[in-house]
């Protein structure tokens, strides 16, 4: 439902353009020539068919079935639209498939079936088993949905999950778990009053029973009033399980003293007068869409301490099934589960609930700017765009499947599995793993020059959680404390973070005297030194590193690179340390590509180019990657006598003379560097095997331009820039860096120098 004609048209345009619908099919293998065709289809495809015939389990290896879900509906209960039929339900089912792909990288076909008989619909679904690894039933009216699910679960040997029932129940279970945590109550003690006897409502109540609620404390109402013993109107065996032996007959009569109102019914069902008669700090889950059973502001007018959740995105605590279904299917598919059992569902609840109680991820904060996301009454469950969901929830589900014996393909190393899941959303996770492991080997102190920046604060939180480093923040204490509280971070000044207040720090005299001693022969008077140590956080951080009060400085979240570099060189550029270049790792769909020098030398000479290559080789190996360095130019293997090619050829000559211990080649065009076949045609005797993974440019403009194009148009994620030549004592980031980017640079800065090689 949309509120204005403009929103309605925007939604229609979203579905219609640039091409109709929200899905398309793409091939995962090349089909460019006769050889590919012979493998993809006849005769090569027969080999895969025969392998599967001999061993059906190999279908998970030779086909996409193990990562393929069917979303099946007959359109009989679509959202709040009712029985609109299978064709009209297709936009919803396509949307469900998009969510599977976006949040869990699961391929999905939507299947809309024109069949209203539940047993015949179940027959159709069961016949689909050879095609799919799992079935998601969706938007089938009650009580037919119970029949369809029961038959399918009995007859099929793959997971069958009715999301309207169990997905809703799981998210409600997680939200109620945390609401009780906030209210200081227990499942076994609470009284629940629920409205809505449909599939979702019944499933939620059954889930709450599994979590510890007593059946005698559940009062279920529907459009006909209280479900009670002896009632005959609109009853079925599933509803009857919640029948109360009582003379009470209406919602108004049973609401007194209720701890939890669970609404999955319709608008305006719960009145303010009813809320006032609930218990102290009532928990109100008004989940009807688009208009809840009671609007949050009306409930709070009579119960200011109420803990409220709705099904809408414009209020806090949206109970949204997308928190569950992509991740429970991901875990189930990855272990080849034959069903989704209670243990897997409870593991999903625990994972979702625990994640909400942890500090909020920087990515979720960026996706929901301006929203308060600190665990409490206004934040009971995580946001769908929290990228940690897949690692936390899917690994918990997979573990539960294995422990309960329903996993056909158990995972040996769950920790590695979780890291792999994290790597599917954090593109840097797997590549950064050796760096983080090295950073955990010894504690180091990292000083952040721009300590008041929210990205820095979130990076500091992540550093505390993922490394043994101690973050030091430069900034005003009152500003930092206020932003810590706003972001809901677990940072405590003087406990897990240190602070330098440039306006009033007891070390101020020591710092300006140190800076003056370093710079007195370069025109800095005591007054200048005092001013710099009051106003220039980059210089303050560099002085701290110089004085061994910190091991490494990270700066540059605002301002120009070379401005920061000037102060880094002034203070730390001694004892053989000087910047050799800036190296950026760009993580692309097909792997990492390193770019240098993007910042330090605008027009490097041959000696500097050779030095850039040496530094790049050293740093690339820190990521467990063997460098293949291409010197890139408009010139190609000497076909231009002057220009950048001349300097690059001279640099290659210097490396040849010293027998450099890494692979390098050039000078050449970028396409030649990245295409081994093209390179072999142009220079058959070239010394590089495979595509280059490091591109060294003769102009900073070219290097920086390539880096930014890859980032903005190629979907590349940047790690860095890494400042080479400074002994890991300083790194200057770019203003566009994210909190996770700062975490990655923090891990690099936290690596002991001995790991450099």
FENSULGI-V161816 format. One record per pair of residues at least 12 apart in sequence whose C-alpha atoms are under 6 Angstrom apart, sorted by the first residue. I is the first residue (numbers start at 1). GAP is how many residues later the second one is. D is the distance in Angstrom with one decimal. If there is no record, write none. Layout:
i=I gap=GAP d=D
i=I gap=GAP d=D
This chain:
i=65 gap=67 d=5.2
i=65 gap=68 d=5.3
i=66 gap=67 d=4.9
i=67 gap=39 d=5.6
i=68 gap=39 d=4.9
i=68 gap=40 d=5.4
i=68 gap=64 d=5.4
i=68 gap=65 d=5.4
i=69 gap=39 d=4.7
i=69 gap=63 d=5.6
i=69 gap=64 d=5.9
i=69 gap=65 d=5.0
i=69 gap=66 d=5.7
i=70 gap=38 d=5.7
i=70 gap=39 d=5.0
i=70 gap=40 d=5.8
i=70 gap=65 d=5.0
i=70 gap=66 d=6.0
i=71 gap=39 d=4.7
i=71 gap=40 d=5.9
i=71 gap=65 d=4.7
i=71 gap=66 d=5.9
i=72 gap=39 d=4.9
i=72 gap=40 d=5.9
i=72 gap=65 d=5.0
i=72 gap=66 d=5.9
i=73 gap=39 d=5.2
i=73 gap=65 d=5.2
i=73 gap=66 d=5.9
i=74 gap=12 d=4.9
i=74 gap=38 d=5.7
i=74 gap=39 d=4.9
i=74 gap=40 d=5.8
i=75 gap=14 d=5.4
i=76 gap=64 d=5.2
i=76 gap=65 d=5.4
i=77 gap=62 d=4.8
i=77 gap=63 d=5.2
i=77 gap=64 d=4.8
i=78 gap=61 d=5.0
i=86 gap=26 d=5.1
i=86 gap=27 d=6.0
i=86 gap=28 d=6.0
i=93 gap=17 d=5.5
i=94 gap=16 d=6.0
i=100 gap=226 d=5.2
i=104 gap=222 d=5.4
i=118 gap=26 d=5.5
i=118 gap=30 d=5.5
i=122 gap=26 d=4.9
i=126 gap=26 d=6.0
i=134 gap=24 d=5.4
i=134 gap=25 d=4.9
i=135 gap=25 d=4.8
i=136 gap=25 d=5.0
i=136 gap=26 d=5.8
i=137 gap=25 d=4.5
i=142 gap=56 d=5.7
i=142 gap=57 d=5.5
i=157 gap=181 d=5.1
i=158 gap=180 d=4.3
i=158 gap=181 d=5.6
i=159 gap=179 d=5.4
i=159 gap=180 d=3.9
i=159 gap=181 d=5.4
i=164 gap=36 d=5.5
i=165 gap=34 d=5.4
i=165 gap=35 d=4.3
i=165 gap=38 d=5.1
i=167 gap=154 d=5.5
i=167 gap=157 d=6.0
i=168 gap=153 d=5.6
i=169 gap=34 d=5.7
i=169 gap=35 d=4.1
i=170 gap=179 d=5.6
i=174 gap=175 d=4.8
i=174 gap=179 d=4.9
i=175 gap=205 d=5.6
i=175 gap=206 d=5.7
i=178 gap=202 d=5.7
i=187 gap=25 d=5.2
i=187 gap=26 d=4.9
i=188 gap=24 d=5.2
i=188 gap=25 d=4.7
i=188 gap=26 d=5.8
i=190 gap=69 d=5.6
i=191 gap=26 d=4.9
i=191 gap=67 d=5.1
i=191 gap=68 d=5.3
i=192 gap=26 d=4.9
i=192 gap=66 d=5.8
i=192 gap=68 d=4.8
i=192 gap=69 d=6.0
i=193 gap=26 d=4.7
i=193 gap=68 d=5.0
i=194 gap=26 d=4.8
i=194 gap=27 d=5.9
i=194 gap=67 d=5.7
i=194 gap=68 d=4.5
i=194 gap=69 d=5.6
i=195 gap=25 d=6.0
i=195 gap=26 d=4.7
i=195 gap=27 d=5.4
i=195 gap=68 d=4.9
i=195 gap=69 d=5.9
i=195 gap=70 d=5.8
i=196 gap=26 d=5.0
i=196 gap=68 d=5.0
i=196 gap=69 d=4.7
i=197 gap=25 d=5.6
i=201 gap=63 d=5.9
i=225 gap=24 d=5.8
i=225 gap=25 d=4.8
i=226 gap=23 d=5.0
i=226 gap=24 d=5.3
i=227 gap=16 d=4.9
i=228 gap=15 d=4.2
i=228 gap=16 d=4.5
i=228 gap=17 d=5.9
i=229 gap=14 d=5.2
i=229 gap=15 d=5.7
i=229 gap=16 d=5.4
i=256 gap=21 d=5.1
i=256 gap=22 d=5.3
i=257 gap=21 d=4.5
i=257 gap=22 d=4.6
i=258 gap=20 d=4.9
i=258 gap=21 d=5.6
i=259 gap=20 d=5.5
i=259 gap=23 d=5.3
i=260 gap=23 d=4.7
i=260 gap=24 d=5.8
i=261 gap=23 d=4.9
i=261 gap=24 d=5.9
i=262 gap=23 d=4.9
i=263 gap=22 d=5.9
i=263 gap=23 d=4.8
i=263 gap=24 d=5.5
i=264 gap=23 d=5.3
i=264 gap=24 d=5.2
i=265 gap=23 d=5.6
i=266 gap=22 d=5.3
i=266 gap=27 d=5.7
i=267 gap=24 d=5.1
i=267 gap=25 d=5.0
i=267 gap=26 d=4.4
i=268 gap=25 d=4.5
i=268 gap=26 d=5.3
i=269 gap=24 d=4.8
i=270 gap=23 d=5.4
i=270 gap=24 d=5.5
i=272 gap=27 d=5.9
i=276 gap=26 d=5.8
i=281 gap=24 d=5.0
i=281 gap=25 d=4.9
i=282 gap=24 d=4.9
i=283 gap=23 d=5.9
i=283 gap=24 d=4.7
i=283 gap=25 d=6.0
i=284 gap=24 d=4.8
i=285 gap=23 d=5.7
i=285 gap=24 d=4.7
i=285 gap=25 d=5.8
i=286 gap=24 d=5.0
i=287 gap=23 d=4.5
i=287 gap=24 d=4.6
i=307 gap=70 d=5.4
i=316 gap=62 d=5.6
i=317 gap=62 d=5.8
i=323 gap=61 d=5.5
i=327 gap=63 d=5.6
i=327 gap=67 d=4.9
i=328 gap=66 d=5.7
i=330 gap=64 d=5.9
i=331 gap=63 d=4.3
i=331 gap=66 d=5.3
i=331 gap=67 d=4.6
i=332 gap=66 d=5.9
i=335 gap=72 d=5.2
i=335 gap=74 d=4.6
i=335 gap=75 d=5.2
i=336 gap=71 d=5.4
i=336 gap=72 d=4.9
i=336 gap=73 d=5.1
i=337 gap=69 d=5.3
i=337 gap=70 d=4.3
i=337 gap=71 d=5.8
i=338 gap=68 d=5.6
i=343 gap=57 d=5.9
i=344 gap=53 d=4.9
i=344 gap=56 d=5.2
i=347 gap=49 d=5.6
i=347 gap=50 d=5.7
i=348 gap=45 d=5.5
i=351 gap=41 d=5.9
i=351 gap=42 d=5.0
i=356 gap=25 d=4.9
i=356 gap=26 d=4.8
i=357 gap=18 d=5.5
i=359 gap=130 d=5.7
i=364 gap=21 d=5.5
i=364 gap=22 d=4.7
i=374 gap=114 d=4.5
i=391 gap=27 d=5.1
i=391 gap=30 d=5.2
i=391 gap=31 d=5.3
i=395 gap=23 d=5.8
i=436 gap=311 d=5.6
i=438 gap=313 d=5.6
i=439 gap=308 d=5.8
i=439 gap=311 d=5.0
i=439 gap=312 d=4.4
i=440 gap=27 d=5.2
i=440 gap=28 d=5.5
i=443 gap=25 d=5.1
i=443 gap=26 d=5.0
i=444 gap=25 d=4.9
i=444 gap=107 d=6.0
i=444 gap=306 d=5.7
i=445 gap=24 d=5.7
i=445 gap=25 d=4.8
i=445 gap=26 d=6.0
i=445 gap=105 d=4.9
i=445 gap=106 d=5.2
i=446 gap=25 d=5.1
i=446 gap=26 d=5.9
i=446 gap=104 d=6.0
i=446 gap=105 d=6.0
i=446 gap=106 d=5.0
i=446 gap=107 d=5.9
i=447 gap=24 d=6.0
i=447 gap=25 d=4.4
i=447 gap=26 d=5.9
i=447 gap=106 d=4.9
i=448 gap=25 d=5.1
i=448 gap=106 d=5.0
i=449 gap=25 d=5.3
i=449 gap=88 d=5.1
i=449 gap=89 d=5.2
i=449 gap=92 d=5.9
i=449 gap=106 d=5.1
i=451 gap=22 d=4.4
i=451 gap=23 d=4.8
i=451 gap=24 d=5.2
i=452 gap=23 d=5.6
i=452 gap=28 d=5.3
i=455 gap=284 d=4.5
i=458 gap=281 d=6.0
i=459 gap=280 d=5.1
i=459 gap=283 d=5.8
i=459 gap=284 d=5.0
i=471 gap=26 d=5.4
i=472 gap=25 d=5.8
i=472 gap=26 d=4.6
i=472 gap=27 d=5.6
i=473 gap=26 d=5.0
i=474 gap=25 d=5.9
i=474 gap=26 d=4.7
i=475 gap=26 d=5.3
i=476 gap=25 d=5.3
i=502 gap=32 d=5.1
i=512 gap=17 d=5.3
i=512 gap=18 d=5.2
i=512 gap=21 d=5.7
i=516 gap=13 d=5.4
i=539 gap=28 d=5.6
i=541 gap=12 d=5.9
i=552 gap=177 d=4.2
i=552 gap=178 d=5.2
i=552 gap=197 d=6.0
i=553 gap=177 d=4.5
i=554 gap=176 d=5.9
i=554 gap=177 d=5.0
i=554 gap=178 d=5.9
i=555 gap=177 d=5.1
i=556 gap=176 d=5.1
i=556 gap=177 d=4.8
i=556 gap=178 d=5.7
i=557 gap=177 d=5.8
i=557 gap=178 d=4.3
i=558 gap=177 d=4.8
i=577 gap=149 d=5.1
i=578 gap=147 d=5.4
i=578 gap=148 d=5.6
i=579 gap=145 d=5.7
i=579 gap=146 d=4.6
i=579 gap=147 d=5.7
i=580 gap=32 d=5.8
i=580 gap=144 d=5.3
i=580 gap=145 d=4.9
i=581 gap=16 d=5.1
i=581 gap=19 d=5.0
i=581 gap=31 d=5.8
i=581 gap=143 d=5.4
i=582 gap=14 d=6.0
i=582 gap=15 d=5.0
i=582 gap=16 d=5.5
i=582 gap=17 d=5.6
i=582 gap=139 d=5.6
i=582 gap=140 d=5.4
i=582 gap=141 d=4.8
i=582 gap=142 d=6.0
i=583 gap=12 d=5.7
i=583 gap=13 d=4.8
i=583 gap=14 d=5.9
i=583 gap=138 d=5.3
i=583 gap=139 d=5.0
i=584 gap=135 d=5.9
i=584 gap=136 d=5.0
i=584 gap=137 d=4.6
i=585 gap=133 d=5.6
i=585 gap=134 d=5.0
i=586 gap=130 d=5.5
i=586 gap=131 d=5.4
i=586 gap=132 d=4.6
i=587 gap=129 d=5.2
i=587 gap=130 d=5.0
i=588 gap=128 d=4.8
i=593 gap=100 d=4.9
i=593 gap=101 d=5.9
i=594 gap=100 d=4.5
i=595 gap=99 d=5.9
i=595 gap=100 d=5.1
i=596 gap=100 d=4.9
i=596 gap=107 d=6.0
i=597 gap=103 d=5.8
i=598 gap=102 d=4.9
i=598 gap=105 d=4.9
i=598 gap=106 d=4.6
i=599 gap=101 d=5.9
i=602 gap=97 d=5.8
i=602 gap=98 d=4.8
i=603 gap=96 d=5.1
i=606 gap=41 d=5.2
i=606 gap=44 d=5.6
i=606 gap=45 d=4.4
i=609 gap=42 d=5.9
i=610 gap=41 d=5.0
i=628 gap=35 d=5.0
i=628 gap=36 d=5.7
i=628 gap=64 d=4.9
i=628 gap=65 d=5.4
i=628 gap=66 d=5.9
i=629 gap=35 d=4.4
i=629 gap=63 d=5.8
i=629 gap=65 d=4.6
i=629 gap=66 d=6.0
i=630 gap=34 d=5.7
i=630 gap=35 d=5.2
i=630 gap=36 d=5.7
i=630 gap=43 d=5.9
i=630 gap=62 d=5.9
i=630 gap=65 d=5.1
i=631 gap=35 d=4.9
i=631 gap=36 d=5.0
i=631 gap=65 d=4.9
i=632 gap=35 d=5.6
i=632 gap=36 d=5.1
i=632 gap=37 d=5.5
i=632 gap=38 d=5.9
i=632 gap=64 d=5.9
i=632 gap=65 d=5.2
i=633 gap=12 d=6.0
i=633 gap=35 d=5.5
i=633 gap=36 d=5.5
i=634 gap=35 d=5.8
i=636 gap=31 d=5.5
i=636 gap=32 d=4.2
i=637 gap=30 d=5.3
i=637 gap=31 d=5.9
i=644 gap=54 d=5.9
i=673 gap=19 d=5.5
i=674 gap=17 d=4.6
i=674 gap=18 d=5.5
i=675 gap=16 d=5.8
i=676 gap=14 d=5.4
i=676 gap=15 d=5.6
i=720 gap=25 d=6.0
i=721 gap=12 d=5.7
i=728 gap=21 d=5.8
